[in-house]
């Protein structure tokens, strides 16, 4: 029987001391990539579904570079999300993973999709959860909203972290003191803020570079990828950050992908509705 308890692990990924959460020790491997809000990590971003999916798979959820979780804050991110995706590649190589599926929420879904474009022979299936970042790479635009302001306006305080989480998670009972404190510790540990700022600067650098920005324009590449790799889109019906209209527009641009709407869930579908999310993901991966 799989050991479904969440375990804390470390690996050296191309010189970067990388922390990751792991659940399950049998079956195929699922790489789970957290979103980009301050203080996020494999455990805090994916924690509710890790033991559920660990019943059937070996699930590994790394803390990204860029000031997230416990991973080394000194890792360079000169190219923003491209650097984050490169760290994902270094992570799976460090674990000697050959073939696996990828689950990504928000910014983590972008990293997973970018990796899959470069290594389609290694990714079995792709799960995209509520990703405004991916929508942006397809040219979709969304007006600023209060949830965005709460996420981008995090001020380093515990109250600010609570506001951030309330923008991502609809079920307020899921926003426990333990979760707030865990993410607050990660966001305020030495070097985290500076790493987060360097990540943002890298994103801006790529956006303004006429050559590099081509790597983030996926109007042709992502539809082609979803024809090659089975892709599932999960979207929360109550998402106030990446609103449902964005999810519908994304699904229209990716007709070969399957979309599932999750009632009562916000941006972190896996936190608001872990049982439903895990059931859908399990059925998709086993299908």
Helices and strands as residue ranges (DSSP letters): E 7-13, E 16-23, E 29-33, H 42-53, E 58-62, H 81-94, E 100-105, H 107-118, E 123-129, H 132-137, H 146-152, H 158-168, G 172-174, H 177-188, H 192-208, G 212-216, H 221-228, E 230-236, H 244-253, E 258-262, H 269-272, H 274-286
